[in-house]
């Protein structure tokens, strides 16, 4: 009798449990019994684990003899290691690998406390292909190939992006990937600020890394902070994420710096703060500059392209120095439009009307993400665009810089060539604008 009672009770319990499960399942179904999809949150997608992620390649020292790698893990990992070897055509390079210990910082973004590591690989040979990986000795990244720079002036190419900022995973990913298709052997990718929208959003930084994927860890990244990397102070993600040269002003480390690469000096400025202090530093860096070409990158434009905007303090502080040292090209973001000047000097009035067109610097404002503003059409603009996501491919080759702006689909939108002339003479600007209409809202 007890046995039958026990069996009966078990059956009733199972029926009750099945009913609960059925009710639970039904709660996630619509009236037709079809399960509804549930959104995967940023936290579910981007919470750190013991596996190294957010791996990023950059430079702290000479690109000909070194590179640095940063990455992230959760708090269960206490050791950071990097391994490196000269690349070979087969797998036996691992027999000659060497290891370096990484430095570690701890910080607490919104999805929980994490460890961030930096491995500096130095003492390398110029123009040599290496493979590296990072991890903790058990959990490793894949082996990733990277080639060191030449230790002298040689032709190279880089890609420049304006703001990615919004809908980075869904809308910017196609731009950065198309740029890689167009320029797969680029020396580096240069970002002119506003990589994300919310300064300290762990989810948005996760989107930026996911959008770039393997590109961020195989092509060096160079970046200037935008106003969206600031919220009264610099994003807590910035310095753990990037390993940049610490050759700028002491209180602006890794946001103001310069890199010499194969005959070009690239100067990165922070247009959010301390412009006067940076002006003094900039003067010293350009005064003692042995490179043939000089390119400057910062977020806010010297000449604004957005309707109703102007940056006179920035222009009055930095442009005289650009003129003094004959800076060749200034690459900017912030205005969520595209605009490119001819040769410009400080003789230009705030609206960009110039008294000289044969001397000066070329200024570019661009945007790579989907956020768009109205273009304030001004006389300085040789080419402009609205509602257009772009990337720029720039070739530095001896006495020439060749510039192309391409749309998210890889279509050529703007082009020019700068040619160095005899000592003391201004660059020759050769316009090569495609025979297509400007992408302006009024013309659509």
VOGU-3710 file (C-alpha; in Angstrom, 3 decimals, decimal comma):
1> xxxxxxxxxx> 0,000/0,000/0,000  2,839/2,378/0,901  4,553/1,525/-2,393  1,445/2,382/-4,439  0,996/5,618/-2,493  4,614/6,604/-3,117  4,277/5,939/-6,842  1,069/7,984/-6,965  2,692/10,923/-5,152  5,728/10,818/-7,453
11> xxxxxxxxxx> 3,479/10,898/-10,518  1,558/13,855/-9,131  4,826/15,657/-8,381  6,097/15,072/-11,922  2,806/16,289/-13,377  3,049/19,424/-11,232  6,662/20,019/-12,247  5,826/19,562/-15,929  2,965/21,985/-15,528  5,293/24,580/-13,965
21> xxxxxxxxxx> 7,821/24,134/-16,766  5,053/24,427/-19,340  3,762/27,596/-17,715  7,296/29,000/-17,581  7,827/28,237/-21,265  4,474/29,656/-22,252  5,455/32,895/-20,528  8,129/33,314/-23,236  5,816/32,435/-26,113  3,328/34,520/-28,066
31> xxxxxxxxxx> -0,297/33,545/-28,671  0,696/31,161/-31,479  3,085/29,272/-29,209  6,177/30,658/-30,952  9,070/31,511/-28,668  10,007/35,178/-28,628  13,698/36,099/-28,945  15,259/37,599/-25,850  17,802/40,417/-26,248  21,380/39,577/-25,306
41> xxxxxxxxxx> 22,631/42,412/-23,116  25,920/44,267/-23,365  26,875/42,709/-20,044  26,282/39,195/-21,361  28,264/39,949/-24,517  31,202/41,817/-23,038  31,872/40,658/-19,466  35,524/39,640/-19,059  36,563/35,998/-18,627  39,861/34,201/-18,040
51> xxxxxxxxxx> 40,477/34,249/-21,794  42,393/37,305/-23,038  40,152/39,657/-25,001  40,156/43,291/-26,218  43,618/42,632/-27,619  45,102/45,746/-29,207  48,372/46,397/-31,021  50,082/49,788/-30,699  53,435/51,489/-30,153  55,084/52,956/-27,081
61> xxxxxxxxxx> 58,590/53,189/-28,539  60,246/53,070/-31,972  57,995/51,225/-34,490  61,111/49,835/-36,200  62,285/47,929/-33,138  59,257/47,472/-30,893  55,511/47,156/-30,474  53,177/46,843/-27,501  50,038/44,796/-26,915  47,250/45,371/-24,392
71> xxxxxxxxxx> 44,492/42,979/-23,355  41,905/42,272/-20,656  40,925/39,379/-18,364  38,703/38,859/-15,374  40,034/38,911/-11,816  40,740/35,155/-11,675  43,857/35,751/-13,772  46,891/37,161/-11,964  49,604/36,595/-14,577  50,087/38,291/-17,934
81> xxxxxxxxxx> 52,558/36,933/-20,463  53,473/37,700/-24,043  55,327/35,330/-26,355  57,035/36,295/-29,612  59,003/34,666/-32,417  60,178/35,498/-35,904  57,456/34,325/-38,285  58,145/31,310/-40,498  56,213/29,627/-43,300  55,415/26,667/-41,059
91> xxxxxxxxxx> 54,601/26,025/-37,394  58,138/25,470/-36,107  58,577/29,113/-35,073  57,272/28,062/-31,652  60,586/26,335/-30,913  62,302/29,739/-30,929  59,710/31,787/-29,082  60,673/34,036/-26,180  58,470/35,340/-23,377  58,010/38,727/-21,725
101> xxxxxxxxxx> 56,137/39,548/-18,541  53,313/42,049/-18,879  52,519/44,904/-16,533  49,049/44,929/-14,981  46,501/47,497/-13,852  43,187/46,889/-12,128  40,099/49,006/-12,643  36,347/48,627/-12,255  34,133/49,466/-15,240  30,373/48,911/-15,128
111> xxxxxxxxxx> 30,502/45,144/-15,749  32,876/44,426/-12,871  36,504/44,692/-11,861  39,057/43,557/-14,452  42,772/43,193/-15,009  44,307/44,957/-18,002  47,773/43,943/-19,204  50,461/45,544/-21,363  53,277/43,540/-22,941  56,115/45,535/-24,518
121> xxxxxxxxxx> 58,090/43,650/-27,166  61,352/45,490/-27,841  64,827/44,837/-29,207  63,259/43,718/-32,493  64,711/43,909/-36,002  63,383/46,465/-38,504  61,296/45,242/-41,449  60,829/41,827/-39,884  57,635/39,817/-39,575  56,945/38,454/-36,103
131> xxxxxxxxxx> 54,226/36,360/-34,506  53,012/37,041/-30,987  50,395/35,786/-28,570  49,256/36,843/-25,107  47,765/35,027/-22,146  48,470/33,607/-18,713  50,492/30,519/-19,617  47,403/28,317/-20,015  44,768/30,451/-21,718  46,309/31,991/-24,825
141> xxxxxxxxxx> 45,202/34,142/-27,726  45,882/32,938/-31,242  49,272/33,626/-32,822  49,084/37,028/-34,542  51,449/38,345/-37,236  52,880/41,858/-37,287  55,752/43,450/-39,217  58,088/46,070/-37,749  58,688/49,356/-39,566  61,787/50,252/-41,546
151> xxxxxxxxxx> 64,385/52,348/-39,728  64,563/54,810/-42,628  62,203/56,620/-44,992  60,280/54,133/-47,137  56,828/54,143/-48,761  53,909/53,187/-46,517  50,156/53,562/-46,201  47,821/54,304/-43,308  44,065/54,648/-42,818  42,390/57,552/-41,009
161> xxxxxxxxxx> 38,903/57,562/-39,470  36,688/60,327/-38,161  34,244/59,581/-35,320  32,865/56,040/-35,084  30,929/56,946/-31,900  27,361/55,608/-32,350  25,957/52,166/-33,251  29,563/51,070/-33,487  28,913/47,325/-33,759  25,978/47,499/-36,141
171> xxxxxxxxxx> 26,961/50,460/-38,356  30,697/51,213/-38,032  31,885/47,626/-38,402  31,292/47,647/-42,169  33,427/50,785/-42,539  36,481/49,504/-40,704  36,214/46,150/-42,488  35,841/47,764/-45,905  38,897/49,891/-45,158  40,844/46,718/-44,454
181> xxxxxxxxxx> 39,718/45,293/-47,808  40,858/48,449/-49,599  44,119/48,836/-47,690  45,030/45,453/-46,147  48,724/46,203/-45,686  48,329/49,516/-43,876  51,066/50,453/-41,425  48,504/51,666/-38,866  44,925/52,828/-38,374  44,513/56,395/-37,073
191> xxxxxxxxxx> 41,376/57,466/-35,160  40,567/61,178/-34,693  38,542/60,749/-31,493  35,015/59,851/-30,354  35,534/56,141/-30,740  32,483/55,668/-28,480  29,519/57,805/-27,415  29,395/57,264/-23,641  32,770/57,919/-22,070  32,951/54,972/-19,687
201> xxxxxxxxxx> 30,431/52,570/-21,245  31,935/49,094/-21,010  29,393/47,920/-23,554  30,301/50,568/-26,132  34,014/49,872/-25,769  33,115/46,206/-26,216  31,300/47,090/-29,444  34,342/48,996/-30,731  36,564/45,980/-30,161  34,063/43,549/-31,650
211> xxxxxxxxxx> 33,564/45,736/-34,729  37,294/45,844/-35,479  37,915/42,221/-34,532  41,302/40,891/-35,594  42,203/44,222/-37,237  42,797/45,885/-33,853  45,270/43,189/-32,837  47,139/42,835/-36,141  47,346/46,471/-37,367  48,704/49,071/-34,906
221> xxxxxxxxxx> 46,148/51,565/-33,582  46,913/55,275/-33,086  44,202/57,480/-31,551  43,405/60,977/-30,317  40,762/61,400/-27,587  37,530/63,146/-28,521  35,067/64,949/-26,284  33,149/61,676/-25,878  36,266/60,137/-24,325  35,878/62,803/-21,633
231> xxxxxxxxxx> 33,290/63,263/-18,901  34,958/65,952/-16,765  38,043/63,734/-17,016  39,537/61,189/-19,409  37,710/57,869/-19,773  38,860/55,207/-17,323  39,151/52,881/-20,333  41,644/55,023/-22,277  45,001/54,361/-20,667  44,437/50,659/-19,864
241> xxxxxxxxxx> 43,190/50,099/-23,427  45,980/51,891/-25,313  49,756/51,802/-24,976  50,953/55,001/-26,646  54,273/56,886/-26,371  54,719/58,828/-23,146  56,659/61,645/-24,803  54,018/64,361/-24,340  53,314/66,756/-21,451  53,345/65,006/-18,075
251> xxxxxxxxxx> 49,673/65,629/-17,275  48,515/64,551/-20,755  50,350/61,260/-21,147  49,075/58,942/-23,889  46,699/61,624/-25,157  49,432/63,918/-26,543  52,424/62,279/-28,217  54,319/61,853/-31,460  55,485/58,883/-33,524  58,141/58,876/-36,249
261> xxxxxxxxxx> 57,366/56,384/-39,000  59,464/55,904/-42,156  60,009/59,574/-42,959  56,860/61,047/-41,386  56,328/62,623/-37,973  52,779/62,010/-36,749  51,763/64,338/-33,908  48,646/63,528/-31,875  47,074/66,348/-29,846  44,279/66,500/-27,261
271> xxxxxxxxxx> 41,888/69,278/-28,310  39,744/68,877/-25,172  42,053/70,471/-22,589  45,201/72,562/-21,981  45,646/73,899/-25,520  48,218/76,485/-24,442  50,402/73,922/-22,699  50,254/71,715/-25,772  51,209/74,652/-28,003  54,552/75,007/-26,201
281> xxxxxxxxxx> 55,183/71,274/-26,476  54,111/71,240/-30,141  56,517/74,046/-30,979  59,418/72,086/-29,498  58,430/68,855/-31,268  58,139/70,522/-34,677  61,249/72,663/-34,219  63,381/69,552/-33,831  61,817/67,442/-36,582  64,109/65,557/-38,985
291> xxxxxxxxxx> 61,262/63,922/-40,926  60,281/64,983/-44,461  56,527/64,915/-43,777  54,531/66,196/-40,804  50,946/65,121/-40,116  48,913/66,247/-37,092  45,761/64,603/-35,729  43,275/65,949/-33,179  39,537/65,770/-32,624  38,103/69,300/-32,869
301> xxxxxxxxxx> 38,600/71,003/-36,260  40,651/74,120/-36,882  38,018/74,970/-39,513  34,608/73,582/-38,587  32,444/71,885/-41,173  29,212/71,677/-39,157  26,663/74,418/-39,696  26,952/77,059/-36,942  30,202/75,842/-35,375  33,559/77,564/-35,045
311> xxxxxxxxxx> 36,673/76,981/-32,916  38,549/80,320/-32,864  40,539/79,588/-29,684  41,854/76,338/-31,107  42,660/77,953/-34,446  44,388/80,976/-32,914  46,447/78,774/-30,579  47,638/75,999/-32,891  47,401/77,140/-36,497  50,218/79,720/-36,268
321> xxxxxxxxxx> 52,490/76,850/-35,190  51,312/74,718/-38,117  52,153/77,613/-40,436  55,501/78,299/-38,774  56,716/74,737/-39,286  54,870/74,036/-42,556  52,725/71,148/-41,313  51,552/69,222/-44,369  48,251/67,681/-43,303  45,864/67,995/-40,324
331> xxxxxxxxxx> 43,329/65,174/-39,773  40,271/65,833/-37,565  36,770/64,696/-36,583  33,938/65,954/-34,342  31,636/67,616/-36,907  29,996/64,463/-38,363  30,335/65,681/-41,936  33,119/65,558/-44,513  35,112/68,626/-45,545  38,540/69,023/-47,084
341> xxxxxxxxxx> 40,422/72,254/-47,701  43,033/73,338/-50,165  46,266/74,884/-48,880  45,374/77,033/-45,848  47,296/79,478/-43,648  46,471/81,645/-40,638  45,796/84,465/-43,079  42,367/82,852/-43,457  39,541/84,575/-41,633  37,329/82,443/-39,324
351> xxxxxxxxxx> 34,932/81,581/-42,156  37,808/80,156/-44,164  38,195/82,855/-46,833  41,860/82,952/-47,725  44,080/85,626/-49,191  46,614/82,980/-50,286  45,896/79,682/-52,005  49,440/78,651/-52,877  50,864/78,019/-49,401  49,833/76,307/-46,195
361> xxxxxxxxxx> 48,339/73,113/-44,817  45,546/70,820/-45,996  42,822/70,325/-43,351  40,382/67,403/-43,332  37,279/66,724/-41,223  35,709/63,291/-41,597  33,200/60,887/-40,046  33,131/57,087/-40,166  30,121/56,309/-37,949  26,393/56,804/-38,667
371> xxxxxxxxxx> 25,767/60,013/-36,693  25,372/62,888/-39,177  25,103/66,699/-38,986  24,347/69,491/-41,452  27,310/70,695/-43,476  27,971/74,417/-43,205  29,214/75,043/-46,728  32,174/77,471/-46,587  34,648/78,892/-49,106  37,608/76,871/-47,801
381> xxxxxxxxxx> 35,957/73,551/-48,730  37,254/71,897/-51,881  35,019/68,874/-51,280  32,243/68,269/-48,754  29,659/65,625/-47,889  26,646/64,982/-45,686  25,090/61,663/-44,652  28,186/59,786/-45,806  30,352/57,368/-43,809  33,958/57,493/-44,982
391> xxxxxxxxxx> 37,469/56,248/-44,393  40,661/57,770/-45,783  43,626/55,899/-47,264  46,855/57,916/-47,230  50,070/56,865/-48,997  53,396/58,434/-48,052  55,937/57,805/-50,790  59,141/59,804/-51,122  58,221/63,339/-52,179  54,490/62,595/-52,425
401> xxxxxxxxxx> 51,483/62,098/-50,180  48,543/60,562/-52,027  45,169/60,902/-50,317  41,882/59,124/-51,009  38,573/59,415/-49,159  36,294/56,429/-49,756  32,708/55,777/-48,740  31,540/52,869/-46,593  31,158/50,870/-49,817  34,747/51,590/-50,841
411> xxxxxxxxxx> 33,756/54,078/-53,559  36,257/56,880/-54,240  34,813/60,230/-53,103  37,770/62,623/-52,867  41,449/62,563/-53,807  44,515/64,756/-54,072  48,293/64,529/-54,144  50,763/66,695/-52,236  54,233/67,045/-53,764  57,287/68,375/-51,953
421> xxxxxxxxxx> 59,038/71,155/-53,820  62,512/72,649/-53,514  63,597/73,708/-50,043  61,634/76,669/-48,746  58,851/76,325/-51,293  55,287/75,298/-50,466  53,892/71,898/-51,389  52,268/71,492/-54,772  48,622/70,438/-54,341  47,224/68,418/-57,245
431> xxxxxxxxxx> 43,451/68,068/-57,094  42,076/64,690/-58,208  38,425/65,007/-57,177  36,253/62,376/-58,904  33,775/63,609/-61,491  30,770/62,877/-59,272  28,394/65,280/-57,483  28,970/66,194/-53,858  26,772/64,211/-51,498  24,721/67,069/-50,055
441> xxxx> 21,187/66,875/-48,695  19,950/69,700/-50,908  20,998/67,775/-54,012  19,302/64,505/-53,095
//
